[in-house]
Amino acid sequence: MGLTTPKPRGRPRSDATHRKILDATRDLLTTRGYADLRMEHVAAKAGVGKAAIYRRWGSKEALAQELLAELAGPHIEVAETGDTREELLAVVTNPMRAVTETPFGPIIRSLLSQIATNPRLGDPFRATVVQARRDEVERVIRRGIARGDLRPDADPSIATELLVGPVYFRVMFGGELTPPFAEGVVDSAMRGLAREDSPRGGGRRTTAAPRRARRSSTSLG
């Protein structure tokens, strides 16, 4: 399931000017941070007039929110594989890869404090990116319940926080995001989510982490 971003005002978001503005915003947020982000700086870097920006976004919060949603979108969906633990592992490794291997990482770091304190940015972010991830985890949990791997009363909201929360704790406070870390998070979550009588539910597996997860060994601390 893709993440639907709010439609900007004015011209289609696919035009070249729109792309230049988003790319300029990404570069400025990465190098200067949100506090120093100014529409005139974005306009100068993108080579457009300020009016071109305001036709599409009414504020820098709206501009930053669309950039966040665009960068987060490809890392939310969890493919259905038929293996509940494998899907739960993807719930953890998807955001790990996003923050360590893609432009989403520097942007979310530069905006975390604003998301927490500025409702003009935080509320839309929670309504789009966070809600999309919660919805995806709920689909994973429902599939696991249907397979008989997870308890019928497994709470998707709590599962999201158990699985994704540790990733962002390390983003904020330091620590490595590695395949063993992801495996440990899933093992701990499964102890609370799995049906006791499920042969595939609890317990640690010794199979290797997926190849893509193995690359997520960047230290954040």
N, CA and C of each residue as an Amber inpcrd file, in Angstrom:
protein
   663
   0.8420000  -1.1780000   0.0000000   0.0000000   0.0000000   0.0000000
   0.8820000   1.2340000   0.0000000   0.7240000   2.1130000  -0.9790000
   1.5210000   3.3200000  -1.0320000   0.9780000   4.3780000  -0.0950000
   1.8440000   5.3210000   0.2240000   1.4540000   6.4310000   1.0810000
   0.9070000   7.5420000   0.2160000  -0.3160000   7.9740000   0.4790000
  -0.9260000   9.0610000  -0.2790000  -0.5250000  10.3820000   0.3420000
   0.1530000  11.2250000  -0.4280000   0.5530000  12.5260000   0.0750000
  -0.4940000  13.5690000  -0.2820000  -0.6210000  14.6160000   0.5470000
  -1.6030000  15.6550000   0.2380000  -1.3080000  16.3000000  -1.1000000
  -2.3400000  16.5680000  -1.8650000  -2.1410000  17.2060000  -3.1550000
  -1.7850000  18.6790000  -2.9690000  -0.7010000  19.1510000  -3.6000000
  -0.3390000  20.5550000  -3.4660000  -1.3110000  21.4370000  -4.2200000
  -1.2640000  22.7070000  -3.8830000  -2.1120000  23.6530000  -4.5820000
  -1.4830000  24.0120000  -5.9270000  -2.2890000  24.4500000  -6.8610000
  -1.7610000  24.9850000  -8.1210000  -1.3960000  23.9130000  -9.1110000
  -0.2090000  24.0390000  -9.6890000   0.2180000  23.1950000 -10.7910000
   0.4300000  21.7470000 -10.3610000   0.4310000  20.8180000 -11.3290000
   0.6410000  19.4070000 -10.9990000   1.9790000  19.1940000 -10.3140000
   2.0130000  18.2740000  -9.3270000   3.2250000  18.0520000  -8.5720000
   4.3030000  17.3860000  -9.4030000   3.9820000  16.8970000 -10.6010000
   4.9580000  16.1980000 -11.4150000   5.7860000  17.1440000 -12.2730000
   5.4770000  18.4430000 -12.2800000   6.2220000  19.3320000 -13.1660000
   7.6350000  19.5680000 -12.6360000   8.4940000  20.0600000 -13.5220000
   9.9140000  20.2080000 -13.1920000  10.1330000  21.2000000 -12.0620000
   9.3460000  22.2510000 -12.0150000   9.5000000  23.2400000 -10.9550000
   9.2080000  22.6320000  -9.5910000   8.1620000  21.8560000  -9.5230000
   7.8010000  21.1890000  -8.2720000   8.9510000  20.3160000  -7.7810000
   9.5400000  19.5660000  -8.7020000  10.6520000  18.6860000  -8.3520000
  11.8620000  19.4930000  -7.8690000  12.1730000  20.5780000  -8.5270000
  13.3110000  21.4070000  -8.1230000  13.1250000  21.9600000  -6.7210000
  11.8970000  22.3490000  -6.3950000  11.6240000  22.9130000  -5.0710000
  11.8000000  21.8520000  -3.9950000  11.2610000  20.6590000  -4.2160000
  11.4120000  19.5890000  -3.2280000  12.8800000  19.1960000  -3.0580000
  13.6220000  19.1260000  -4.1530000  15.0340000  18.7600000  -4.0590000
  15.8290000  19.8360000  -3.3220000  15.5050000  21.0950000  -3.5860000
  16.1870000  22.1880000  -2.8930000  15.8740000  22.1560000  -1.4000000
  14.6310000  21.8740000  -1.0660000  14.2420000  21.7780000   0.3460000
  14.9910000  20.6580000   1.0320000  15.0920000  19.5190000   0.3750000
  15.8290000  18.3780000   0.9460000  17.2750000  18.7590000   1.2090000
  17.9130000  19.4090000   0.2600000  19.3180000  19.7850000   0.4270000
  19.4910000  20.7770000   1.5720000  18.6150000  21.7500000   1.6710000
  18.7350000  22.7710000   2.7130000  18.4400000  22.1970000   4.1010000
  17.4620000  21.3200000   4.1900000  17.1860000  20.6950000   5.4830000
  18.3610000  19.8380000   5.9370000  19.0110000  19.1770000   4.9950000
  20.1360000  18.3180000   5.3300000  21.3420000  19.1310000   5.7840000
  21.5980000  20.2560000   5.1320000  22.8190000  21.0160000   5.4050000
  22.6310000  22.1130000   6.4480000  21.3970000  22.6720000   6.5450000
  21.2050000  23.8290000   7.4270000  20.1860000  23.5950000   8.5280000
  19.3240000  22.6030000   8.3740000  18.3340000  22.3210000   9.3960000
  17.0570000  23.1200000   9.2140000  16.0430000  22.7220000   9.9670000
  14.7180000  23.3350000   9.8080000  14.6710000  24.7690000  10.3100000
  15.3700000  25.0650000  11.3900000  15.3030000  26.4150000  11.9720000
  15.7750000  27.4770000  10.9870000  16.7400000  27.1250000  10.1460000
  17.2810000  28.0900000   9.1840000  16.6270000  27.9900000   7.8070000
  15.6050000  27.1580000   7.6740000  14.9450000  27.0140000   6.3810000
  14.0730000  28.2360000   6.1080000  14.2980000  28.8910000   4.9990000
  13.5200000  30.0530000   4.5870000  13.0540000  29.8420000   3.1520000
  11.8500000  30.2980000   2.8800000  11.3180000  30.1270000   1.5330000
  12.2010000  30.8130000   0.4970000  12.7800000  31.9690000   0.8560000
  13.6490000  32.6540000  -0.1150000  14.9020000  31.8500000  -0.4040000
  15.3950000  31.1020000   0.6030000  16.5620000  30.2630000   0.3730000
  16.1980000  29.0980000  -0.5490000  15.0130000  28.5180000  -0.3210000
  14.5500000  27.4300000  -1.1890000  14.4040000  27.9340000  -2.6150000
  13.7920000  29.0970000  -2.7600000  13.5760000  29.6650000  -4.0940000
  14.8990000  29.8930000  -4.8120000  15.8740000  30.4480000  -4.0890000
  17.1680000  30.7210000  -4.7080000  17.8610000  29.4320000  -5.1280000
  17.8270000  28.4350000  -4.2650000  18.5060000  27.1780000  -4.5860000
  17.8140000  26.4520000  -5.7310000  16.4820000  26.5350000  -5.7730000
  15.7390000  25.8630000  -6.8420000  15.7460000  26.6590000  -8.1390000
  16.1270000  27.9310000  -8.0650000  16.1170000  28.7750000  -9.2600000
  14.7180000  29.1720000  -9.6910000  13.8460000  29.3980000  -8.7010000
  12.4650000  29.7900000  -8.9880000  12.1130000  31.0010000  -8.1320000
  10.9920000  31.6210000  -8.4160000  10.5180000  32.7090000  -7.5920000
   9.7680000  32.1910000  -6.3710000   9.7100000  33.0210000  -5.3210000
   8.9760000  32.6080000  -4.1160000   7.5080000  32.3310000  -4.4310000
   6.9700000  33.0720000  -5.4030000   5.5560000  32.8670000  -5.7470000
   5.3070000  31.4480000  -6.2370000   6.3030000  30.8620000  -6.9100000
   6.1480000  29.4840000  -7.3910000   6.0120000  28.5110000  -6.2280000
   6.6730000  28.8160000  -5.1200000   6.5720000  27.9560000  -3.9360000
   5.2150000  28.1470000  -3.2710000   4.8240000  29.3950000  -3.0760000
   3.5710000  29.6580000  -2.3620000   2.3390000  29.2470000  -3.1550000
   2.4670000  29.1060000  -4.4710000   1.3430000  28.5590000  -5.2390000
   1.0950000  27.0990000  -4.8890000   2.1300000  26.4260000  -4.3950000
   2.0350000  24.9990000  -4.1220000   1.9110000  24.6920000  -2.6220000
   2.5900000  25.4700000  -1.8080000   2.5930000  25.2310000  -0.3610000
   2.3940000  26.5570000   0.3680000   1.5250000  26.5480000   1.3520000
   1.2390000  27.7700000   2.0790000   2.2310000  28.0980000   3.1700000
   3.1020000  27.1460000   3.5170000   4.0530000  27.3590000   4.6050000
   5.2210000  26.4040000   4.4480000   6.2810000  26.6780000   5.1940000
   7.4250000  25.7570000   5.1220000   7.0940000  24.4300000   5.8010000
   6.1550000  24.4340000   6.7410000   5.7170000  23.1700000   7.3410000
   5.0620000  22.2760000   6.3050000   4.2010000  22.8620000   5.4700000
   3.5330000  22.0820000   4.4280000   4.5460000  21.5290000   3.4220000
   5.5370000  22.3420000   3.1020000   6.5830000  21.9100000   2.1790000
   7.4000000  20.7630000   2.7840000   7.8070000  20.9050000   4.0430000
   8.5730000  19.8520000   4.7040000   7.7510000  18.5810000   4.8480000
   6.4630000  18.7210000   5.1280000   5.6000000  17.5520000   5.2860000
   5.4870000  16.7580000   3.9850000   5.3390000  17.4470000   2.8630000
   5.2540000  16.6970000   1.6090000   6.5570000  15.9710000   1.3110000
   7.6740000  16.6220000   1.6050000   8.9640000  15.9700000   1.3920000
   9.0950000  14.7320000   2.2720000   8.7120000  14.8530000   3.5370000
   8.7530000  13.7020000   4.4410000   7.9060000  12.5460000   3.9130000
   6.6810000  12.8530000   3.5140000   5.7760000  11.8140000   3.0300000
   6.3290000  11.1440000   1.7810000   6.9050000  11.9230000   0.9040000
   7.4720000  11.3620000  -0.3290000   8.6370000  10.4190000  -0.0230000
   9.5220000  10.8340000   0.8950000  10.6960000  10.0220000   1.1960000
  10.3520000   8.7860000   2.0180000   9.3280000   8.8870000   2.8610000
   8.9440000   7.7530000   3.7080000   8.1400000   6.7050000   2.9480000
   7.3770000   7.1270000   1.9720000   6.4290000   6.2540000   1.2960000
   6.9590000   4.9180000   0.8220000   8.1310000   4.8760000   0.1660000
   8.6190000   3.5890000  -0.3610000   9.0320000   2.5810000   0.7040000
   9.0950000   2.9920000   1.9740000   9.6280000   2.1250000   3.0230000
   8.5690000   1.6960000   4.0290000   7.3180000   1.7920000   3.6580000
   6.2360000   1.4550000   4.5770000   5.6230000   0.0920000   4.2660000
   5.3950000  -0.2050000   3.0170000   4.6970000  -1.4420000   2.6620000
   5.4990000  -2.6760000   3.0610000   4.8090000  -3.6770000   3.5890000
   5.4080000  -4.9640000   3.9410000   4.7790000  -6.0340000   3.0520000
   5.5980000  -6.6720000   2.2520000   5.0880000  -7.6880000   1.3270000
   4.5560000  -8.8920000   2.0890000   3.4630000  -9.4550000   1.6040000
   2.9170000 -10.6650000   2.2020000   3.7290000 -11.8560000   1.7110000
   4.3590000 -12.5720000   2.6420000   5.2310000 -13.6940000   2.2880000
   4.6930000 -15.0380000   2.7670000   3.6830000 -15.0210000   3.6300000
   3.1960000 -16.2520000   4.2180000   3.9180000 -16.6370000   5.4970000
   4.9390000 -15.8760000   5.8780000   5.7290000 -16.1460000   7.0760000
   5.5800000 -14.9460000   8.0110000   4.8900000 -15.1460000   9.1250000
   4.5910000 -14.0290000  10.0190000   5.8490000 -13.3960000  10.5870000
   6.7950000 -14.2120000  11.0180000   8.0020000 -13.6360000  11.5990000
   8.7990000 -12.8410000  10.5630000   8.8620000 -13.3550000   9.3590000
   9.5650000 -12.6430000   8.2940000   8.9170000 -11.2900000   8.0260000
   7.5970000 -11.2480000   8.0520000   6.8990000  -9.9830000   7.8270000
   7.1220000  -9.0220000   8.9880000   7.1250000  -9.5330000  10.2290000
   7.4070000  -8.6720000  11.3760000   8.8370000  -8.1360000  11.3190000
   9.7550000  -8.9670000  10.8320000  11.1310000  -8.4980000  10.6730000
  11.1950000  -7.3600000   9.6520000  10.4000000  -7.4570000   8.6000000
  10.3620000  -6.3760000   7.6100000   9.8150000  -5.0880000   8.2100000
   8.8860000  -5.2080000   9.1590000   8.3640000  -4.0210000   9.8420000
   9.4990000  -3.2600000  10.5290000  10.4800000  -3.9970000  11.0380000
  11.6260000  -3.3710000  11.7100000  12.6750000  -2.9030000  10.7060000
  13.0040000  -3.7440000   9.7340000  14.1030000  -3.4120000   8.8250000
  13.7330000  -2.3330000   7.8120000  12.4610000  -2.1960000   7.4790000
  12.0710000  -1.1350000   6.5430000  12.4620000   0.2500000   7.0540000
  12.0540000   0.6480000   8.2750000  12.4870000   1.9610000   8.7600000
  13.9880000   2.0250000   9.0210000  14.6140000   0.8930000   9.3800000
  16.0670000   0.8880000   9.5410000  16.7650000   1.2820000   8.2460000
  16.3470000   0.6610000   7.1430000  16.9550000   0.9970000   5.8580000
  16.6600000   2.4490000   5.4850000  15.4420000   2.8860000   5.7730000
  15.0680000   4.2540000   5.4100000  15.9710000   5.2780000   6.0890000
  16.2800000   5.0640000   7.3720000  17.0630000   6.0670000   8.0850000
  18.5600000   5.9110000   7.8820000  19.0300000   4.7330000   7.4340000
  20.4650000   4.5390000   7.2650000  20.9390000   4.5840000   5.8150000
  20.0340000   4.3380000   4.8720000  20.4800000   4.1640000   3.4870000
  19.8170000   5.1080000   2.4930000  18.9050000   5.9510000   2.9340000
  18.1710000   6.7910000   1.9880000  18.1310000   8.2350000   2.4780000
  17.7400000   9.1710000   1.6150000  17.6460000  10.5690000   2.0370000
  16.6410000  10.8270000   3.1530000  15.7540000   9.8630000   3.4180000
  14.8090000  10.0460000   4.5130000  15.5300000  10.2100000   5.8480000
  16.6650000   9.5210000   6.0260000  17.3750000   9.5590000   7.3000000
  17.7860000  10.9580000   7.7260000  18.5740000  11.6860000   6.9120000
  18.9560000  13.0410000   7.3080000  17.7650000  13.9750000   7.4960000
  16.7140000  13.7850000   6.7030000  15.5530000  14.6690000   6.8160000
  14.7880000  14.4050000   8.1020000  14.5510000  13.1550000   8.4490000
  13.8010000  12.8810000   9.6750000  14.6060000  13.3200000  10.8870000
  15.9260000  13.1860000  10.8480000  16.7380000  13.6570000  11.9710000
  16.6140000  15.1740000  12.1430000  16.6010000  15.8840000  11.0350000
  16.5330000  17.3430000  11.1230000  15.1650000  17.8360000  11.5630000
  14.1400000  16.9760000  11.4550000  12.7740000  17.4080000  11.7530000
  12.1700000  16.7670000  12.9960000  12.8680000  15.8410000  13.6390000
  12.2630000  15.1180000  14.7660000  11.7870000  16.0530000  15.8660000
  12.5860000  17.0330000  16.2390000  12.1750000  17.9270000  17.3220000
  10.9730000  18.7570000  16.9140000  10.9090000  19.1540000  15.6470000
   9.7680000  19.9220000  15.1590000   8.4990000  19.0760000  15.1180000
   8.6390000  17.8240000  14.7220000   7.4850000  16.9220000  14.6990000
   6.8970000  16.7860000  16.0980000   7.7820000  16.7680000  17.0990000
   7.3340000  16.6030000  18.4840000   6.6950000  17.8640000  19.0500000
   7.1260000  19.0490000  18.5910000   6.7070000  20.2890000  19.2490000
   5.8770000  21.2320000  18.3830000   5.9170000  21.0470000  17.0740000
   5.2310000  21.9660000  16.1690000   4.0280000  21.2530000  15.5520000
   2.8140000  21.5420000  16.0220000   1.6440000  20.8150000  15.5090000
   1.3830000  21.0490000  14.0260000   1.8740000  22.1510000  13.4760000
   1.6630000  22.4090000  12.0470000   2.4600000  21.4360000  11.1900000
   3.4830000  20.8610000  11.7580000   4.2360000  19.8100000  11.0640000
   3.9110000  18.4380000  11.6440000   3.8680000  18.3530000  12.9800000
   3.6710000  17.0650000  13.6280000   2.3160000  16.4370000  13.3490000
   1.2470000  17.2420000  13.3830000  -0.0900000  16.6720000  13.1810000
  -0.2530000  16.0740000  11.7840000   0.1360000  16.7880000  10.7120000
   0.0350000  16.1650000   9.3830000   0.9460000  14.9540000   9.2190000
   2.1230000  14.9970000   9.8390000   3.0310000  13.8570000   9.7540000
   2.4050000  12.6230000  10.4000000   1.8070000  12.8070000  11.5680000
   1.1690000  11.6720000  12.2440000  -0.0510000  11.1740000  11.4730000
  -0.7530000  12.0990000  10.8180000  -1.9600000  11.7160000  10.0840000
  -1.6450000  11.0050000   8.7710000  -0.4450000  11.1650000   8.2610000
  -0.0840000  10.5610000   6.9760000   0.9590000   9.4590000   7.1550000
   2.1950000   9.8210000   7.4280000   3.2790000   8.8490000   7.4900000
   3.0780000   7.8610000   8.6360000   2.8410000   8.3770000   9.8370000
   2.6980000   7.4820000  10.9930000   1.4590000   6.6080000  10.8480000
   0.3520000   7.2020000  10.3910000  -0.8700000   6.4190000  10.2430000
  -0.7190000   5.3610000   9.1600000  -0.0290000   5.6900000   8.0850000
   0.1890000   4.6990000   7.0260000   0.9900000   3.5130000   7.5570000
   1.9870000   3.7910000   8.3990000   2.7620000   2.6920000   8.9560000
   1.9210000   1.8800000   9.9310000   1.1300000   2.5250000  10.7460000
   0.2470000   1.7980000  11.6570000  -0.7250000   0.9060000  10.8730000
  -1.2630000   1.4430000   9.7940000  -2.1910000   0.6580000   8.9790000
  -1.5040000  -0.5660000   8.3860000  -0.2560000  -0.3950000   7.9670000
   0.4720000  -1.5150000   7.3700000   0.7890000  -2.5840000   8.4160000
   1.2050000  -2.1430000   9.6020000   1.4700000  -3.1140000  10.6610000
   0.1900000  -3.8440000  11.0440000  -0.9360000  -3.1280000  11.0430000
  -2.2040000  -3.7960000  11.3470000  -2.4880000  -4.9010000  10.3410000
  -2.2000000  -4.6690000   9.0550000  -2.4050000  -5.7190000   8.0580000
  -1.5070000  -6.9210000   8.3440000  -0.2580000  -6.6490000   8.7470000
   0.6580000  -7.7460000   9.0810000   0.1280000  -8.5440000  10.2720000
  -0.3350000  -7.8410000  11.2970000  -0.8500000  -8.5090000  12.4900000
  -2.0980000  -9.3310000  12.1490000  -2.9940000  -8.7580000  11.3590000
  -4.2110000  -9.4950000  10.9870000  -3.8730000 -10.7570000  10.2040000
  -2.8770000 -10.6870000   9.3290000  -2.4640000 -11.8860000   8.5960000
  -1.8930000 -12.9320000   9.5530000  -1.0890000 -12.4700000  10.5300000
  -0.5160000 -13.4020000  11.4900000  -1.5730000 -14.0750000  12.3490000
  -2.6130000 -13.3260000  12.7060000  -3.7170000 -13.9100000  13.4700000
  -4.4500000 -14.9420000  12.6160000  -4.7040000 -14.6000000  11.3620000
  -5.4180000 -15.5080000  10.4740000  -4.6410000 -16.8020000  10.2500000
  -3.3070000 -16.7310000  10.2600000  -2.4970000 -17.9370000  10.0830000
  -2.4270000 -18.7730000  11.3570000  -2.8560000 -18.2070000  12.4790000
  -2.7520000 -18.9130000  13.7410000  -1.4200000 -18.7130000  14.4300000
  -0.5970000 -17.7810000  13.9350000   0.7120000 -17.5360000  14.5390000
   0.6390000 -16.5700000  15.7120000  -0.2810000 -15.6320000  15.6570000
  -0.3710000 -14.5880000  16.6720000  -1.6610000 -14.7160000  17.4660000
  -1.6340000 -14.2160000  18.6800000  -2.8090000 -14.2640000  19.5360000
  -3.9620000 -13.4940000  18.8970000  -5.1810000 -13.9630000  19.0400000
  -6.3270000 -13.2510000  18.4680000  -6.4900000 -11.8430000  19.0150000
  -5.9910000 -11.5910000  20.2320000  -6.1250000 -10.2610000  20.8190000
  -4.8690000  -9.4140000  20.6470000  -3.9570000  -9.8180000  19.7570000
  -2.7500000  -9.0220000  19.5060000  -3.1440000  -7.6280000  19.0340000
  -2.6160000  -6.6250000  19.6910000  -2.9870000  -5.2290000  19.4270000
  -2.0530000  -4.6220000  18.3780000  -2.5660000  -4.2750000  17.1870000
  -1.6950000  -3.7250000  16.1400000  -1.0290000  -2.4150000  16.5500000
  -1.7140000  -1.5880000  17.3270000  -1.1280000  -0.3190000  17.7460000
   0.0710000  -0.5500000  18.6510000  -0.0860000  -1.4400000  19.6190000
   1.0360000  -1.7760000  20.5020000   2.1530000  -2.4490000  19.7150000
   1.7760000  -3.3060000  18.7580000   2.7830000  -3.9880000  17.9460000
   3.6280000  -2.9810000  17.1680000   3.0020000  -1.9490000  16.6420000
   3.7420000  -0.9190000  15.9120000   4.8030000  -0.2950000  16.8060000
   4.4170000   0.0210000  18.0210000   5.3550000   0.6780000  18.9270000
   6.4410000  -0.2730000  19.4090000   6.1020000  -1.5430000  19.5810000
   7.0990000  -2.5270000  19.9780000   8.1460000  -2.7460000  18.8920000
   7.7200000  -2.7070000  17.6430000   8.6000000  -3.0420000  16.5300000
   9.3320000  -1.8350000  15.9510000   8.6340000  -0.7250000  15.7940000
   9.2260000   0.4540000  15.1590000   9.8360000   1.3990000  16.1930000
   9.2400000   1.4470000  17.3860000   9.7280000   2.3520000  18.4180000
  11.2120000   2.2170000  18.7280000  11.7470000   0.9860000  18.8670000
  13.1770000   0.8570000  19.1690000  14.0830000   1.4450000  18.0860000
  13.6390000   1.4110000  16.8350000  14.4450000   1.9870000  15.7480000
  14.6100000   3.4800000  15.9780000  13.5000000   4.1650000  16.2520000
  13.5780000   5.6130000  16.4080000  14.1930000   6.0120000  17.7430000
  14.1260000   5.1490000  18.7460000  14.8620000   5.4050000  19.9860000
  16.3530000   5.4920000  19.6920000  16.8580000   4.5670000  18.8750000
  18.2840000   4.5940000  18.5410000  18.6260000   5.7580000  17.6180000
  17.7040000   6.1300000  16.7500000  17.9390000   7.3110000  15.9140000
  18.1340000   8.5380000  16.8010000  17.3120000   8.6650000  17.8370000
  17.3400000   9.8520000  18.6840000  18.4790000   9.8160000  19.6980000
  18.7440000   8.6400000  20.2890000  19.6450000   8.5940000  21.4390000
  20.9390000   7.8380000  21.1850000  21.0850000   7.2630000  19.9960000
  22.3370000   6.6020000  19.6570000  22.2630000   5.0910000  19.7720000
  23.0680000   4.4180000  18.9830000  23.0950000   2.9660000  18.9580000
  23.1090000   2.4700000  17.5320000  23.6010000   1.2550000  17.3530000
  23.6960000   0.6840000  16.0130000  22.3800000   0.0790000  15.5710000
  22.0880000   0.2260000  14.3090000  20.9390000  -0.4260000  13.6870000
  21.4870000  -1.5500000  12.8110000  21.4550000  -2.7450000  13.3350000
  22.0910000  -3.8950000  12.6990000  21.0930000  -5.0370000  12.5640000
  21.3790000  -6.0360000  11.7170000  20.5060000  -7.2090000  11.6380000
  20.2900000  -7.9040000  12.9790000  21.3370000  -8.1020000  13.8240000
  21.0600000  -8.7120000  15.1320000  20.1110000  -7.8770000  15.9900000
  20.2280000  -6.5580000  15.9050000  19.2990000  -5.6910000  16.6330000
  17.8700000  -5.9290000  16.1610000  17.6650000  -5.9700000  14.8460000
  16.3250000  -6.1910000  14.2980000  15.7800000  -7.5460000  14.7320000
  16.6230000  -8.5710000  14.6780000  16.1950000  -9.9020000  15.1060000
  15.7880000  -9.8920000  16.5790000  16.5590000  -9.2100000  17.4090000
  16.2480000  -9.1500000  18.8220000  14.9360000  -8.4380000  19.1030000
  14.6760000  -7.3680000  18.3670000  13.4090000  -6.6500000  18.5330000
  12.2370000  -7.5740000  18.1960000  12.3540000  -8.3040000  17.0860000
  11.2670000  -9.1900000  16.6760000  11.0970000 -10.3270000  17.6750000
  12.1970000 -10.9060000  18.1400000  12.1010000 -11.9840000  19.1270000
  11.3660000 -11.5120000  20.3740000  11.7210000 -10.3200000  20.8470000
  11.0780000  -9.7930000  22.0490000   9.5980000  -9.5470000  21.8120000
   9.2610000  -8.9700000  20.6600000   7.8580000  -8.6970000  20.3600000
   7.0590000  -9.9870000  20.2230000   7.6640000 -10.9990000  19.5960000
   6.9540000 -12.2630000  19.3890000   6.6000000 -12.9500000  20.7030000
   7.4100000 -12.7340000  21.7310000   7.1030000 -13.3520000  23.0220000
   5.7720000 -12.8490000  23.5760000   5.4320000 -11.6180000  23.2260000
   4.1730000 -11.0860000  23.6900000   3.0240000 -11.2540000  22.7200000
   3.3310000 -11.3850000  21.4350000   2.2920000 -11.4190000  20.4060000
   1.9030000 -12.8300000  19.9700000   2.8160000 -13.7770000  20.0920000
   2.5880000 -15.0980000  19.5000000   1.6190000 -15.9360000  20.3330000
   0.8650000 -16.7690000  19.6290000   0.0620000 -17.8000000  20.3110000
   0.9940000 -18.8380000  20.9040000   0.7200000 -19.2520000  22.1200000
   1.5900000 -20.2140000  22.7890000   1.6260000 -21.5580000  22.0770000
   0.5330000 -21.8990000  21.3970000   0.4770000 -23.2010000  20.7470000
   0.8620000 -23.1440000  19.2750000   1.3910000 -22.0010000  18.8380000
   1.7610000 -21.8810000  17.4360000   3.1640000 -22.4140000  17.1970000
   3.3470000 -23.3570000  16.2540000   4.6850000 -23.8740000  15.9730000
   5.5800000 -22.8270000  15.3300000   4.9660000 -21.7650000  14.7760000
   5.7670000 -20.7270000  14.1200000   5.7680000 -19.4310000  14.9090000
   5.1670000 -19.4530000  16.0750000   4.9860000 -18.2110000  16.8040000
   6.2040000 -17.7620000  17.5760000   6.3910000 -18.2900000  18.7970000
   7.4500000 -17.7920000  19.6510000   8.7870000 -18.4140000  19.3340000
   9.7810000 -17.9630000  20.0920000  11.1070000 -18.5540000  19.9670000
  11.9690000 -17.8870000  18.9240000  13.2590000 -18.0460000  19.0780000
  14.2100000 -17.3950000  18.1810000  14.5550000 -18.3070000  17.0200000
  14.5550000 -17.7290000  15.8380000  15.0040000 -18.4880000  14.6730000
  16.4860000 -18.2360000  14.4640000  17.1550000 -19.1960000  13.8780000
  18.5900000 -19.0630000  13.6620000  18.9210000 -18.8030000  12.2100000
  17.9000000 -18.6670000  11.3740000  18.1650000 -18.3870000   9.9700000
  18.7340000 -16.9930000   9.8310000  19.4980000 -16.8010000   8.7760000
  20.1340000 -15.5050000   8.5590000  19.0960000 -14.4490000   8.2430000
  19.4180000 -13.2020000   8.6160000  18.5380000 -12.0950000   8.2820000
  18.5340000 -11.8960000   6.7720000  17.4480000 -11.3340000   6.2150000
  17.4080000 -11.0960000   4.7790000  18.5960000 -10.2590000   4.3200000
  19.0350000 -10.4910000   3.0910000  20.2190000  -9.8230000   2.5780000
  20.1070000  -8.3080000   2.6570000  18.9150000  -7.7460000   2.3310000
  18.7770000  -6.2990000   2.3740000  18.9210000  -5.7770000   3.7910000
  18.4360000  -6.5130000   4.7880000  18.5840000  -6.0660000   6.1750000
  20.0440000  -6.0740000   6.5920000  20.8430000  -7.0040000   6.0210000
  22.2400000  -7.1350000   6.4240000  23.0260000  -5.8650000   6.1280000
  22.5660000  -5.0710000   5.1580000  23.2810000  -3.8560000   4.8210000
  22.9910000  -2.7310000   5.8110000  22.0120000  -2.9070000   6.6970000
  21.5960000  -1.8270000   7.5940000  22.4070000  -1.8290000   8.8680000
  23.7440000  -1.7750000   8.7410000  24.6070000  -1.8610000   9.8990000
  25.2450000  -0.5260000  10.2380000  24.6820000   0.5400000   9.7170000
  25.2500000   1.8600000   9.9570000  25.0890000   2.2500000  11.4050000
  26.1530000   2.7560000  12.0090000  26.0810000   3.2200000  13.3990000
  25.4770000   4.6110000  13.4350000  24.5280000   4.8020000  14.3350000
  23.9440000   6.1090000  14.5300000  24.4400000   6.7220000  15.8220000
  25.2630000   6.0650000  16.5440000  25.6380000   6.5640000  17.8360000
  27.1120000   6.7550000  18.0130000
